[in-house]
Amino acid sequence: MTTDNLPAPGAPDIDIARAAEMKPILPLADDRLGIPADALVPFGHHKAKLSLDYISSIEDRPKGKLVLVTAITPTPAGEGKTTTSVGLNDGLNKIGVKSMVCLREPSLGPCFGMKGGAAGGGRAQVIPMEDINLHFNGDFHAITSAHSLLAALLDNHLHWGNELDIDPRRVNWRRVVDMNDRALRQINVGLGGPAHGIPRESGFDITVASEIMAILCLANDLPDLQRRLGDIIVARRRDKSPVTARDVGADGAMAVLLKDALAPNLVQSIEHNPAFIHGGPFANIAHGCNSVMATKAALSLADVVVTEAGFGADLGAEKFLDIKCRQSGLRPDAVVLVATIRALKMQGGVAKKDLGAPDAAAVENGLVNIIRHIDNLKQYGVTPIVAINHFVKDTDEEVAVLERMCNEQGVRVALAKHWAEGGNGAVALAEAVMAQLDEGSPDIQLLYDDDMELAEKINAVATKIYGASNISLSSAAARSLKEFETLGYGNLPVCIAKTQYSFSTDPTYLGAPSGHILEVREARLSAGAGFVVAVCGDIMTMPGLPRKPAALEIGLNDQGEIVGLA
């Protein structure tokens, strides 16, 4: 397609997205992917869900190649993983590859908090951008409702006699809401007398941290979804034995609420290339990947599938490999590591306000961060392709510093200008990816074995990926890990919840810190999702709003159009 009708690069993302022509989704799906109209459930003219029956019918088709997009450590300067994923997919289609992209759904929390939107940027966006960033097709609401139903049924069981002999002091199922609200982190429920339930302490997490979100994204089909929902451990009895959602009788009704949400959402990029947007766990507090259902369906529909994992490679890529790949059998055929000159300058000590000034020396100083990520990915048997997500103020000298390092490290590198030029600007990156794919798939080696103790698995991630010298378990975390192993969950992978801004638990430690201690303050068992969460440092599973939330700039103009989404 031509992008001549779009606003110039640098215009607000929402203006570019709104100006883009959208094709009706049903004929687009048939033309580009061969999906018949009766296999889709349309949500208006430009969005649809792919039916679960159709997904089952294409399971035995030959599979395409899977490309994982990850990034260096995030900074306020931005790295552009989603933008690069969309741009790479557009670039692959430009060179004649039948490709599609699989992304996570944005959460309302960061949309109204820090980010203002998460559908790509510039001329590398998925559309309809406003719908995707807001309520979309209702998946997050379904997850919140299913989570709330389980909480209500659990408290109702306590109220009406407690036949399961649940210890109210050992109820671990919290509530969720898809909004940053720090005041809800710790609450008391059941106050007001006998008619209002059993008083106890509880709290809220953000919806993307819900175990149900992880389950939706890791389930293979509806029966697997309901089995996993039933396996959720919500409390302990007075004899300390676990109580599951199945024991409370909640799994069937929860599955009903999630039946439609399990189906992947099909949309398009500005250049009319197909995209699945499905699921949305954060990588700093959850496992950070879009759904297995969407990824596997895409691999049956396209020759190359581009997918993204949240935050830096130490979080998103690690969890993609050690959790999603371990559970699903998926393996990436290539990995793209996104970097920006701006972010490397911040890793090299430059303040955000000074990023506009050329500083090749700061880029050189910041290379330690990307080198750590490259070395980490090589531990899995993967040599990444570095994508330099180009900003208009990047100088040739600064870019040359990064390119030289990539050559020294033996990794392919491509300058990508998709933000400004769309698919045309990502052709070099697409060609680099195809060259890597043509060389064959890597032999992926996961970081740790299933039969290692849980503390050893956490230590493996800390020392091999974060550069830590050791881990420090609080007494509560140590007790929990031993209890989980006694209950038979010692074979599960671990999901580290920590700050995304540093390899350490201190967000101010930039570059590639080493020799630090990973402090684990809490361990949570996600038996349905199939992993153990290690909560580290000061990370919160219910974020708070910043001093100036993005919500303050979001509203409606005189024509009733949304403004302020980014």
VORO-972766 format. One record per residue (C-alpha): x, y, z; residue in one letter; residue number from 1. Coordinates in steps of 0.1 Angstrom, whole numbers, plus 5000, padded with zeros to 4 digits. Layout:
N
[[X; Y; Z]; "a"; NUM];
...
END
This chain:
566
[[5000; 5000; 5000]; "m"; 1];
[[5010; 5036; 4997]; "t"; 2];
[[5015; 5057; 5028]; "t"; 3];
[[5014; 5090; 5009]; "d"; 4];
[[4981; 5099; 5025]; "n"; 5];
[[4995; 5095; 5061]; "l"; 6];
[[5006; 5124; 5083]; "p"; 7];
[[5044; 5130; 5082]; "a"; 8];
[[5066; 5110; 5106]; "p"; 9];
[[5066; 5126; 5140]; "g"; 10];
[[5028; 5133; 5140]; "a"; 11];
[[5010; 5118; 5169]; "p"; 12];
[[5006; 5080; 5165]; "d"; 13];
[[4968; 5083; 5169]; "i"; 14];
[[4967; 5107; 5139]; "d"; 15];
[[4987; 5084; 5117]; "i"; 16];
[[4966; 5054; 5127]; "a"; 17];
[[4933; 5073; 5122]; "r"; 18];
[[4944; 5084; 5087]; "a"; 19];
[[4953; 5049; 5076]; "a"; 20];
[[4928; 5031; 5054]; "e"; 21];
[[4915; 4999; 5070]; "m"; 22];
[[4904; 4970; 5049]; "k"; 23];
[[4874; 4949; 5060]; "p"; 24];
[[4888; 4921; 5080]; "i"; 25];
[[4868; 4892; 5065]; "l"; 26];
[[4880; 4895; 5029]; "p"; 27];
[[4915; 4905; 5041]; "l"; 28];
[[4917; 4873; 5061]; "a"; 29];
[[4906; 4852; 5031]; "d"; 30];
[[4929; 4870; 5007]; "d"; 31];
[[4961; 4870; 5028]; "r"; 32];
[[4957; 4839; 5050]; "l"; 33];
[[4930; 4817; 5033]; "g"; 34];
[[4907; 4819; 5063]; "i"; 35];
[[4871; 4815; 5052]; "p"; 36];
[[4846; 4840; 5065]; "a"; 37];
[[4827; 4813; 5085]; "d"; 38];
[[4859; 4807; 5106]; "a"; 39];
[[4858; 4842; 5120]; "l"; 40];
[[4836; 4859; 5145]; "v"; 41];
[[4836; 4896; 5134]; "p"; 42];
[[4837; 4924; 5160]; "f"; 43];
[[4826; 4952; 5136]; "g"; 44];
[[4842; 4956; 5102]; "h"; 45];
[[4879; 4956; 5112]; "h"; 46];
[[4884; 4931; 5140]; "k"; 47];
[[4875; 4894; 5144]; "a"; 48];
[[4882; 4864; 5165]; "k"; 49];
[[4894; 4832; 5149]; "l"; 50];
[[4871; 4803; 5159]; "s"; 51];
[[4884; 4775; 5181]; "l"; 52];
[[4870; 4749; 5157]; "d"; 53];
[[4889; 4764; 5128]; "y"; 54];
[[4921; 4764; 5149]; "i"; 55];
[[4916; 4727; 5156]; "s"; 56];
[[4911; 4720; 5118]; "s"; 57];
[[4945; 4735; 5109]; "i"; 58];
[[4967; 4720; 5136]; "e"; 59];
[[4982; 4694; 5113]; "d"; 60];
[[4993; 4718; 5086]; "r"; 61];
[[5031; 4723; 5080]; "p"; 62];
[[5044; 4750; 5104]; "k"; 63];
[[5061; 4782; 5096]; "g"; 64];
[[5093; 4797; 5111]; "k"; 65];
[[5090; 4815; 5145]; "l"; 66];
[[5109; 4847; 5150]; "v"; 67];
[[5111; 4862; 5186]; "l"; 68];
[[5116; 4899; 5190]; "v"; 69];
[[5132; 4910; 5223]; "t"; 70];
[[5152; 4940; 5234]; "a"; 71];
[[5180; 4955; 5255]; "i"; 72];
[[5171; 4968; 5290]; "t"; 73];
[[5143; 4993; 5289]; "p"; 74];
[[5150; 5030; 5295]; "t"; 75];
[[5127; 5061; 5294]; "p"; 76];
[[5143; 5067; 5260]; "a"; 77];
[[5124; 5038; 5245]; "g"; 78];
[[5134; 5007; 5226]; "e"; 79];
[[5104; 5000; 5204]; "g"; 80];
[[5099; 4963; 5205]; "k"; 81];
[[5063; 4963; 5194]; "t"; 82];
[[5070; 4989; 5168]; "t"; 83];
[[5099; 4968; 5155]; "t"; 84];
[[5078; 4936; 5155]; "s"; 85];
[[5051; 4953; 5134]; "v"; 86];
[[5077; 4969; 5111]; "g"; 87];
[[5096; 4936; 5107]; "l"; 88];
[[5063; 4919; 5097]; "n"; 89];
[[5056; 4946; 5072]; "d"; 90];
[[5091; 4944; 5059]; "g"; 91];
[[5089; 4906; 5054]; "l"; 92];
[[5057; 4910; 5035]; "n"; 93];
[[5074; 4937; 5013]; "k"; 94];
[[5100; 4912; 5002]; "i"; 95];
[[5073; 4886; 4994]; "g"; 96];
[[5073; 4865; 5026]; "v"; 97];
[[5040; 4853; 5038]; "k"; 98];
[[5043; 4866; 5073]; "s"; 99];
[[5022; 4876; 5102]; "m"; 100];
[[5028; 4891; 5137]; "v"; 101];
[[5016; 4879; 5171]; "c"; 102];
[[5015; 4905; 5199]; "l"; 103];
[[5001; 4910; 5233]; "r"; 104];
[[4971; 4931; 5240]; "e"; 105];
[[4977; 4965; 5258]; "p"; 106];
[[4966; 4968; 5294]; "s"; 107];
[[4945; 4998; 5305]; "l"; 108];
[[4968; 5003; 5334]; "g"; 109];
[[4999; 5015; 5315]; "p"; 110];
[[4978; 5030; 5287]; "c"; 111];
[[4964; 5055; 5313]; "f"; 112];
[[4995; 5054; 5334]; "g"; 113];
[[5030; 5056; 5318]; "m"; 114];
[[5027; 5047; 5281]; "k"; 115];
[[4995; 5062; 5267]; "g"; 116];
[[4992; 5033; 5242]; "g"; 117];
[[5009; 5001; 5230]; "a"; 118];
[[5000; 4993; 5194]; "a"; 119];
[[5033; 5002; 5178]; "g"; 120];
[[5044; 5037; 5166]; "g"; 121];
[[5048; 5059; 5137]; "g"; 122];
[[5041; 5040; 5104]; "r"; 123];
[[5046; 5006; 5121]; "a"; 124];
[[5013; 5002; 5140]; "q"; 125];
[[4984; 4977; 5143]; "v"; 126];
[[4950; 4992; 5138]; "i"; 127];
[[4923; 5000; 5148]; "p"; 128];
[[4947; 5016; 5173]; "m"; 129];
[[4921; 5031; 5195]; "e"; 130];
[[4901; 4999; 5199]; "d"; 131];
[[4933; 4978; 5205]; "i"; 132];
[[4945; 5002; 5232]; "n"; 133];
[[4912; 5004; 5250]; "l"; 134];
[[4885; 4977; 5255]; "h"; 135];
[[4894; 4958; 5223]; "f"; 136];
[[4873; 4926; 5221]; "n"; 137];
[[4867; 4922; 5258]; "g"; 138];
[[4894; 4897; 5267]; "d"; 139];
[[4908; 4915; 5297]; "f"; 140];
[[4873; 4921; 5310]; "h"; 141];
[[4866; 4884; 5307]; "a"; 142];
[[4897; 4876; 5326]; "i"; 143];
[[4889; 4901; 5353]; "t"; 144];
[[4854; 4887; 5356]; "s"; 145];
[[4866; 4851; 5358]; "a"; 146];
[[4891; 4861; 5385]; "h"; 147];
[[4864; 4880; 5404]; "s"; 148];
[[4840; 4851; 5402]; "l"; 149];
[[4865; 4828; 5418]; "l"; 150];
[[4871; 4853; 5446]; "a"; 151];
[[4834; 4857; 5451]; "a"; 152];
[[4827; 4819; 5452]; "l"; 153];
[[4856; 4814; 5476]; "l"; 154];
[[4843; 4840; 5500]; "d"; 155];
[[4808; 4827; 5496]; "n"; 156];
[[4820; 4792; 5506]; "h"; 157];
[[4835; 4807; 5537]; "l"; 158];
[[4803; 4825; 5545]; "h"; 159];
[[4780; 4795; 5541]; "w"; 160];
[[4796; 4770; 5565]; "g"; 161];
[[4831; 4764; 5551]; "n"; 162];
[[4826; 4727; 5543]; "e"; 163];
[[4862; 4725; 5530]; "l"; 164];
[[4875; 4737; 5563]; "d"; 165];
[[4894; 4765; 5547]; "i"; 166];
[[4916; 4786; 5570]; "d"; 167];
[[4906; 4822; 5564]; "p"; 168];
[[4942; 4832; 5574]; "r"; 169];
[[4956; 4812; 5545]; "r"; 170];
[[4935; 4824; 5516]; "v"; 171];
[[4960; 4834; 5489]; "n"; 172];
[[4936; 4843; 5460]; "w"; 173];
[[4937; 4881; 5457]; "r"; 174];
[[4915; 4902; 5435]; "r"; 175];
[[4924; 4921; 5402]; "v"; 176];
[[4914; 4952; 5383]; "v"; 177];
[[4929; 4963; 5349]; "d"; 178];
[[4940; 4997; 5363]; "m"; 179];
[[4970; 5010; 5383]; "n"; 180];
[[4956; 5016; 5418]; "d"; 181];
[[4982; 5015; 5446]; "r"; 182];
[[4955; 5021; 5473]; "a"; 183];
[[4942; 4986; 5466]; "l"; 184];
[[4974; 4967; 5472]; "r"; 185];
[[4964; 4957; 5507]; "q"; 186];
[[4928; 4957; 5519]; "i"; 187];
[[4905; 4942; 5544]; "n"; 188];
[[4874; 4924; 5532]; "v"; 189];
[[4843; 4910; 5549]; "g"; 190];
[[4839; 4939; 5573]; "l"; 191];
[[4805; 4951; 5586]; "g"; 192];
[[4792; 4921; 5605]; "g"; 193];
[[4782; 4885; 5599]; "p"; 194];
[[4760; 4893; 5569]; "a"; 195];
[[4790; 4906; 5549]; "h"; 196];
[[4813; 4876; 5550]; "g"; 197];
[[4844; 4866; 5570]; "i"; 198];
[[4868; 4894; 5578]; "p"; 199];
[[4903; 4888; 5565]; "r"; 200];
[[4932; 4906; 5548]; "e"; 201];
[[4934; 4906; 5510]; "s"; 202];
[[4945; 4928; 5482]; "g"; 203];
[[4944; 4936; 5445]; "f"; 204];
[[4968; 4929; 5416]; "d"; 205];
[[4966; 4943; 5381]; "i"; 206];
[[4947; 4920; 5357]; "t"; 207];
[[4978; 4912; 5337]; "v"; 208];
[[4994; 4897; 5368]; "a"; 209];
[[4964; 4874; 5373]; "s"; 210];
[[4971; 4837; 5371]; "e"; 211];
[[4941; 4835; 5349]; "i"; 212];
[[4959; 4857; 5324]; "m"; 213];
[[4988; 4834; 5324]; "a"; 214];
[[4965; 4804; 5320]; "i"; 215];
[[4947; 4819; 5290]; "l"; 216];
[[4981; 4826; 5273]; "c"; 217];
[[4995; 4791; 5280]; "l"; 218];
[[4964; 4769; 5274]; "a"; 219];
[[4963; 4747; 5243]; "n"; 220];
[[4926; 4744; 5240]; "d"; 221];
[[4893; 4747; 5259]; "l"; 222];
[[4898; 4714; 5279]; "p"; 223];
[[4933; 4724; 5288]; "d"; 224];
[[4920; 4759; 5299]; "l"; 225];
[[4894; 4744; 5322]; "q"; 226];
[[4919; 4719; 5336]; "r"; 227];
[[4943; 4746; 5344]; "r"; 228];
[[4916; 4768; 5359]; "l"; 229];
[[4906; 4739; 5382]; "g"; 230];
[[4942; 4735; 5393]; "d"; 231];
[[4945; 4770; 5407]; "i"; 232];
[[4953; 4769; 5444]; "i"; 233];
[[4933; 4795; 5462]; "v"; 234];
[[4938; 4787; 5499]; "a"; 235];
[[4949; 4761; 5525]; "r"; 236];
[[4927; 4741; 5548]; "r"; 237];
[[4934; 4742; 5586]; "r"; 238];
[[4955; 4711; 5581]; "d"; 239];
[[4975; 4732; 5555]; "k"; 240];
[[4965; 4710; 5525]; "s"; 241];
[[4957; 4730; 5493]; "p"; 242];
[[4923; 4740; 5482]; "v"; 243];
[[4918; 4744; 5444]; "t"; 244];
[[4893; 4763; 5423]; "a"; 245];
[[4880; 4729; 5413]; "r"; 246];
[[4873; 4721; 5450]; "d"; 247];
[[4853; 4753; 5452]; "v"; 248];
[[4834; 4743; 5421]; "g"; 249];
[[4844; 4774; 5401]; "a"; 250];
[[4863; 4759; 5372]; "d"; 251];
[[4833; 4753; 5349]; "g"; 252];
[[4817; 4788; 5353]; "a"; 253];
[[4852; 4804; 5349]; "m"; 254];
[[4857; 4785; 5316]; "a"; 255];
[[4823; 4797; 5304]; "v"; 256];
[[4834; 4833; 5310]; "l"; 257];
[[4867; 4827; 5292]; "l"; 258];
[[4854; 4807; 5262]; "k"; 259];
[[4853; 4835; 5238]; "d"; 260];
[[4884; 4852; 5252]; "a"; 261];
[[4904; 4821; 5244]; "l"; 262];
[[4900; 4827; 5206]; "a"; 263];
[[4928; 4849; 5191]; "p"; 264];
[[4920; 4884; 5178]; "n"; 265];
[[4928; 4892; 5142]; "l"; 266];
[[4935; 4927; 5131]; "v"; 267];
[[4958; 4944; 5105]; "q"; 268];
[[4988; 4967; 5103]; "s"; 269];
[[4987; 5001; 5086]; "i"; 270];
[[5000; 4982; 5056]; "e"; 271];
[[4972; 4956; 5057]; "h"; 272];
[[4993; 4928; 5070]; "n"; 273];
[[4976; 4903; 5093]; "p"; 274];
[[4982; 4904; 5131]; "a"; 275];
[[4970; 4884; 5160]; "f"; 276];
[[4967; 4904; 5192]; "i"; 277];
[[4959; 4881; 5221]; "h"; 278];
[[4967; 4880; 5258]; "g"; 279];
[[4988; 4904; 5277]; "g"; 280];
[[5009; 4893; 5308]; "p"; 281];
[[5036; 4918; 5318]; "f"; 282];
[[5071; 4904; 5317]; "a"; 283];
[[5082; 4922; 5349]; "n"; 284];
[[5055; 4906; 5370]; "i"; 285];
[[5043; 4877; 5348]; "a"; 286];
[[5056; 4857; 5319]; "h"; 287];
[[5054; 4884; 5292]; "g"; 288];
[[5042; 4865; 5261]; "c"; 289];
[[5012; 4865; 5239]; "n"; 290];
[[4990; 4833; 5238]; "s"; 291];
[[5002; 4799; 5227]; "v"; 292];
[[4968; 4796; 5209]; "m"; 293];
[[4976; 4826; 5187]; "a"; 294];
[[5012; 4816; 5181]; "t"; 295];
[[5004; 4781; 5171]; "k"; 296];
[[4975; 4792; 5149]; "a"; 297];
[[4998; 4817; 5131]; "a"; 298];
[[5024; 4791; 5125]; "l"; 299];
[[4998; 4770; 5107]; "s"; 300];
[[4987; 4800; 5086]; "l"; 301];
[[5020; 4818; 5076]; "a"; 302];
[[5055; 4809; 5065]; "d"; 303];
[[5071; 4832; 5091]; "v"; 304];
[[5056; 4844; 5124]; "v"; 305];
[[5070; 4873; 5143]; "v"; 306];
[[5062; 4874; 5180]; "t"; 307];
[[5074; 4896; 5209]; "e"; 308];
[[5082; 4891; 5245]; "a"; 309];
[[5079; 4920; 5270]; "g"; 310];
[[5107; 4943; 5283]; "f"; 311];
[[5143; 4933; 5280]; "g"; 312];
[[5157; 4899; 5270]; "a"; 313];
[[5166; 4892; 5306]; "d"; 314];
[[5129; 4891; 5314]; "l"; 315];
[[5107; 4886; 5283]; "g"; 316];
[[5130; 4863; 5263]; "a"; 317];
[[5141; 4843; 5293]; "e"; 318];
[[5104; 4836; 5302]; "k"; 319];
[[5095; 4830; 5266]; "f"; 320];
[[5121; 4803; 5264]; "l"; 321];
[[5121; 4789; 5299]; "d"; 322];
[[5083; 4790; 5304]; "i"; 323];
[[5063; 4793; 5272]; "k"; 324];
[[5086; 4772; 5251]; "c"; 325];
[[5091; 4746; 5279]; "r"; 326];
[[5054; 4742; 5283]; "q"; 327];
[[5042; 4744; 5246]; "s"; 328];
[[5070; 4727; 5227]; "g"; 329];
[[5075; 4759; 5206]; "l"; 330];
[[5111; 4769; 5197]; "r"; 331];
[[5122; 4802; 5180]; "p"; 332];
[[5140; 4798; 5147]; "d"; 333];
[[5156; 4832; 5150]; "a"; 334];
[[5157; 4860; 5176]; "v"; 335];
[[5158; 4898; 5169]; "v"; 336];
[[5174; 4919; 5197]; "l"; 337];
[[5161; 4955; 5194]; "v"; 338];
[[5184; 4984; 5204]; "a"; 339];
[[5183; 5021; 5201]; "t"; 340];
[[5212; 5046; 5201]; "i"; 341];
[[5193; 5067; 5226]; "r"; 342];
[[5188; 5038; 5250]; "a"; 343];
[[5225; 5028; 5248]; "l"; 344];
[[5235; 5064; 5255]; "k"; 345];
[[5213; 5063; 5287]; "m"; 346];
[[5230; 5030; 5296]; "q"; 347];
[[5263; 5048; 5291]; "g"; 348];
[[5253; 5075; 5316]; "g"; 349];
[[5236; 5102; 5296]; "v"; 350];
[[5205; 5119; 5311]; "a"; 351];
[[5173; 5118; 5291]; "k"; 352];
[[5173; 5155; 5286]; "k"; 353];
[[5207; 5154; 5269]; "d"; 354];
[[5200; 5125; 5245]; "l"; 355];
[[5196; 5149; 5215]; "g"; 356];
[[5233; 5157; 5215]; "a"; 357];
[[5256; 5134; 5195]; "p"; 358];
[[5277; 5113; 5219]; "d"; 359];
[[5295; 5083; 5203]; "a"; 360];
[[5315; 5078; 5235]; "a"; 361];
[[5283; 5073; 5256]; "a"; 362];
[[5271; 5047; 5230]; "v"; 363];
[[5305; 5029; 5235]; "e"; 364];
[[5300; 5030; 5273]; "n"; 365];
[[5265; 5016; 5270]; "g"; 366];
[[5275; 4986; 5248]; "l"; 367];
[[5280; 4966; 5280]; "v"; 368];
[[5243; 4963; 5283]; "n"; 369];
[[5236; 4949; 5248]; "i"; 370];
[[5267; 4926; 5250]; "i"; 371];
[[5252; 4911; 5282]; "r"; 372];
[[5220; 4904; 5263]; "h"; 373];
[[5238; 4889; 5234]; "i"; 374];
[[5258; 4866; 5256]; "d"; 375];
[[5227; 4856; 5275]; "n"; 376];
[[5209; 4846; 5243]; "l"; 377];
[[5239; 4826; 5232]; "k"; 378];
[[5235; 4805; 5264]; "q"; 379];
[[5203; 4792; 5249]; "y"; 380];
[[5220; 4784; 5216]; "g"; 381];
[[5207; 4815; 5198]; "v"; 382];
[[5228; 4841; 5180]; "t"; 383];
[[5205; 4871; 5177]; "p"; 384];
[[5201; 4896; 5149]; "i"; 385];
[[5205; 4932; 5163]; "v"; 386];
[[5179; 4956; 5150]; "a"; 387];
[[5189; 4992; 5154]; "i"; 388];
[[5156; 5010; 5158]; "n"; 389];
[[5165; 5043; 5141]; "h"; 390];
[[5157; 5077; 5156]; "f"; 391];
[[5160; 5108; 5133]; "v"; 392];
[[5187; 5124; 5155]; "k"; 393];
[[5210; 5093; 5155]; "d"; 394];
[[5243; 5101; 5139]; "t"; 395];
[[5263; 5079; 5115]; "d"; 396];
[[5292; 5079; 5140]; "e"; 397];
[[5269; 5066; 5168]; "e"; 398];
[[5254; 5039; 5146]; "v"; 399];
[[5289; 5029; 5135]; "a"; 400];
[[5299; 5022; 5171]; "v"; 401];
[[5270; 4997; 5175]; "l"; 402];
[[5276; 4981; 5141]; "e"; 403];
[[5313; 4976; 5149]; "r"; 404];
[[5304; 4958; 5182]; "m"; 405];
[[5280; 4936; 5164]; "c"; 406];
[[5306; 4926; 5138]; "n"; 407];
[[5330; 4918; 5167]; "e"; 408];
[[5304; 4897; 5184]; "q"; 409];
[[5296; 4878; 5152]; "g"; 410];
[[5260; 4889; 5150]; "v"; 411];
[[5240; 4902; 5121]; "r"; 412];
[[5229; 4939; 5124]; "v"; 413];
[[5204; 4959; 5104]; "a"; 414];
[[5195; 4996; 5106]; "l"; 415];
[[5157; 4997; 5107]; "a"; 416];
[[5137; 5028; 5098]; "k"; 417];
[[5102; 5013; 5100]; "h"; 418];
[[5089; 5041; 5124]; "w"; 419];
[[5094; 5067; 5097]; "a"; 420];
[[5091; 5045; 5065]; "e"; 421];
[[5069; 5016; 5074]; "g"; 422];
[[5077; 4982; 5058]; "g"; 423];
[[5101; 4999; 5033]; "n"; 424];
[[5123; 5010; 5062]; "g"; 425];
[[5124; 4974; 5075]; "a"; 426];
[[5135; 4956; 5043]; "v"; 427];
[[5171; 4954; 5054]; "a"; 428];
[[5160; 4938; 5088]; "l"; 429];
[[5137; 4914; 5070]; "a"; 430];
[[5165; 4903; 5047]; "e"; 431];
[[5188; 4898; 5076]; "a"; 432];
[[5161; 4876; 5093]; "v"; 433];
[[5155; 4856; 5062]; "m"; 434];
[[5193; 4850; 5058]; "a"; 435];
[[5195; 4838; 5094]; "q"; 436];
[[5165; 4815; 5089]; "l"; 437];
[[5180; 4801; 5057]; "d"; 438];
[[5210; 4789; 5077]; "e"; 439];
[[5188; 4766; 5098]; "g"; 440];
[[5171; 4766; 5132]; "s"; 441];
[[5192; 4768; 5163]; "p"; 442];
[[5194; 4739; 5188]; "d"; 443];
[[5177; 4756; 5218]; "i"; 444];
[[5190; 4747; 5252]; "q"; 445];
[[5168; 4758; 5281]; "l"; 446];
[[5185; 4774; 5311]; "l"; 447];
[[5178; 4748; 5337]; "y"; 448];
[[5164; 4713; 5341]; "d"; 449];
[[5129; 4705; 5354]; "d"; 450];
[[5143; 4683; 5382]; "d"; 451];
[[5164; 4710; 5398]; "m"; 452];
[[5151; 4724; 5431]; "e"; 453];
[[5131; 4756; 5428]; "l"; 454];
[[5158; 4777; 5446]; "a"; 455];
[[5184; 4763; 5423]; "e"; 456];
[[5163; 4774; 5393]; "k"; 457];
[[5160; 4809; 5407]; "i"; 458];
[[5197; 4810; 5413]; "n"; 459];
[[5203; 4798; 5377]; "a"; 460];
[[5184; 4827; 5363]; "v"; 461];
[[5200; 4852; 5387]; "a"; 462];
[[5236; 4841; 5381]; "t"; 463];
[[5235; 4832; 5344]; "k"; 464];
[[5212; 4859; 5331]; "i"; 465];
[[5213; 4888; 5357]; "y"; 466];
[[5250; 4885; 5365]; "g"; 467];
[[5242; 4881; 5402]; "a"; 468];
[[5266; 4863; 5425]; "s"; 469];
[[5239; 4846; 5445]; "n"; 470];
[[5203; 4849; 5457]; "i"; 471];
[[5189; 4858; 5491]; "s"; 472];
[[5156; 4841; 5501]; "l"; 473];
[[5135; 4857; 5528]; "s"; 474];
[[5125; 4832; 5555]; "s"; 475];
[[5089; 4833; 5541]; "a"; 476];
[[5101; 4827; 5505]; "a"; 477];
[[5123; 4798; 5516]; "a"; 478];
[[5094; 4782; 5535]; "r"; 479];
[[5071; 4786; 5505]; "s"; 480];
[[5095; 4771; 5480]; "l"; 481];
[[5100; 4740; 5503]; "k"; 482];
[[5062; 4737; 5507]; "e"; 483];
[[5057; 4738; 5470]; "f"; 484];
[[5082; 4711; 5465]; "e"; 485];
[[5066; 4690; 5492]; "t"; 486];
[[5032; 4694; 5474]; "l"; 487];
[[5047; 4680; 5442]; "g"; 488];
[[5053; 4713; 5423]; "y"; 489];
[[5091; 4713; 5424]; "g"; 490];
[[5093; 4704; 5387]; "n"; 491];
[[5077; 4737; 5376]; "l"; 492];
[[5097; 4765; 5360]; "p"; 493];
[[5102; 4798; 5378]; "v"; 494];
[[5089; 4832; 5368]; "c"; 495];
[[5109; 4861; 5382]; "i"; 496];
[[5090; 4893; 5392]; "a"; 497];
[[5115; 4921; 5393]; "k"; 498];
[[5122; 4956; 5380]; "t"; 499];
[[5126; 4958; 5342]; "q"; 500];
[[5150; 4987; 5343]; "y"; 501];
[[5181; 4968; 5355]; "s"; 502];
[[5197; 4933; 5356]; "f"; 503];
[[5197; 4938; 5393]; "s"; 504];
[[5167; 4945; 5416]; "t"; 505];
[[5178; 4982; 5418]; "d"; 506];
[[5164; 5001; 5389]; "p"; 507];
[[5192; 5027; 5391]; "t"; 508];
[[5219; 5001; 5383]; "y"; 509];
[[5224; 5006; 5346]; "l"; 510];
[[5247; 4990; 5321]; "g"; 511];
[[5255; 4954; 5331]; "a"; 512];
[[5259; 4952; 5369]; "p"; 513];
[[5274; 4920; 5383]; "s"; 514];
[[5281; 4905; 5417]; "g"; 515];
[[5249; 4917; 5432]; "h"; 516];
[[5224; 4896; 5452]; "i"; 517];
[[5189; 4888; 5439]; "l"; 518];
[[5167; 4894; 5469]; "e"; 519];
[[5136; 4871; 5468]; "v"; 520];
[[5110; 4884; 5493]; "r"; 521];
[[5081; 4862; 5484]; "e"; 522];
[[5072; 4831; 5464]; "a"; 523];
[[5038; 4824; 5449]; "r"; 524];
[[5026; 4791; 5434]; "l"; 525];
[[5007; 4794; 5401]; "s"; 526];
[[4997; 4757; 5398]; "a"; 527];
[[4972; 4763; 5370]; "g"; 528];
[[4996; 4784; 5349]; "a"; 529];
[[5024; 4759; 5357]; "g"; 530];
[[5051; 4781; 5373]; "f"; 531];
[[5063; 4795; 5406]; "v"; 532];
[[5066; 4833; 5409]; "v"; 533];
[[5096; 4847; 5428]; "a"; 534];
[[5088; 4882; 5438]; "v"; 535];
[[5121; 4902; 5440]; "c"; 536];
[[5132; 4935; 5454]; "g"; 537];
[[5105; 4962; 5455]; "d"; 538];
[[5085; 4951; 5425]; "i"; 539];
[[5047; 4954; 5430]; "m"; 540];
[[5021; 4932; 5412]; "t"; 541];
[[4998; 4962; 5415]; "m"; 542];
[[5015; 4992; 5399]; "p"; 543];
[[5008; 5028; 5409]; "g"; 544];
[[5002; 5057; 5386]; "l"; 545];
[[5031; 5082; 5380]; "p"; 546];
[[5030; 5118; 5392]; "r"; 547];
[[5015; 5128; 5358]; "k"; 548];
[[4995; 5099; 5344]; "p"; 549];
[[4989; 5096; 5306]; "a"; 550];
[[4952; 5097; 5315]; "a"; 551];
[[4955; 5134; 5321]; "l"; 552];
[[4962; 5140; 5284]; "e"; 553];
[[4935; 5115; 5271]; "i"; 554];
[[4901; 5127; 5262]; "g"; 555];
[[4876; 5136; 5234]; "l"; 556];
[[4878; 5166; 5210]; "n"; 557];
[[4849; 5187; 5197]; "d"; 558];
[[4843; 5160; 5170]; "q"; 559];
[[4840; 5133; 5196]; "g"; 560];
[[4873; 5117; 5186]; "e"; 561];
[[4898; 5103; 5211]; "i"; 562];
[[4929; 5124; 5217]; "v"; 563];
[[4960; 5117; 5238]; "g"; 564];
[[4966; 5080; 5231]; "l"; 565];
[[5002; 5075; 5220]; "a"; 566];
END
